[in-house]
Amino acid sequence: MFHRDGPTFRELARQALTSVEEGYDLLAPKFEHTPFRTPDPVLKAALAHVGPEGSVGSALDVCCGTGAAMRVLRPLCRERVVGFDLSQGMLDEARRRLTDAPGSAALDFVRGDALALPFDAAFELITSFGAFGHILEEDEPRLVEGITRALKPGGRFVFVTARPPSALNPGYWVAKGFNAAMRVRNALWKPPFVMYYLTFLVPRARALLEAAGFDVEVREGDMPEPFGRLVTVIATKR
């Protein structure tokens, strides 16, 4: 599950007892060697729907982490790619890792809260990968509102999610058990560490986006194995 250069169990335990921001600051130097980093085949399959190289003006990657998606986005963009993350440690790691990224678009790194995006009609494309578990369900409308505001008319929000798993799937109960444990942890220990599974899945995500004025397309069957249960969502702002 973990690479030999990844965090130790003790380091992960320390992270889990901090806030999301501090936890990822601690994890940043080893994040690339964890299963939490979205795999390159998933990023490439999802972003293949965006278009050819140079087909996008500017793009924003929300919760960019160490910049994995930004590396794929840069050749697609003519002007700039902005990485946005709560953790300064992750942004610093992204900046370091992307010095040799292909493409000529400018790379910018902005620290902030995904629930308070400081942009207005600034991007043709917004992406987010592997971050929805850090957004509480009651805060998802705020996330969608900020993305709507940051996109230009006709702009697209592209991300990867899944459909709800069957209750007969053992993974469903593992995820439910993890979520229950995190709720207990957050009730007993401060600051809270927001990290849950089974979040922003297709039915709810689609409904929220359509209510916000998006045309939503769900692409299934385009992910390589073992990621076949994932789907790519392309939401276009009207």
Buried (B, 14 or more C-beta within 10 A) or exposed (E): EEEEEBBEEEEBEBBEBBBBBBBBBBBBBBBBBBEBBBBEEBBEBBBBBBEEEBEBBBBBBBBBBBBBBBBBBBBBBBBBBBBBBBBBBBBBBBBEBBEEBEBEBEBBBBBEEBBEBEBEEBBBBBBBBBBBBBBBEEEBEBBBBBBBBBBBEEBBBBBBBBEEBEEEEEEBEEBBEBBEEBEEBBEEEEEBBBBBBBBBBBEBBBEBBEEBEBEBBBBEEBBEEEBEEBBBBBBBBE
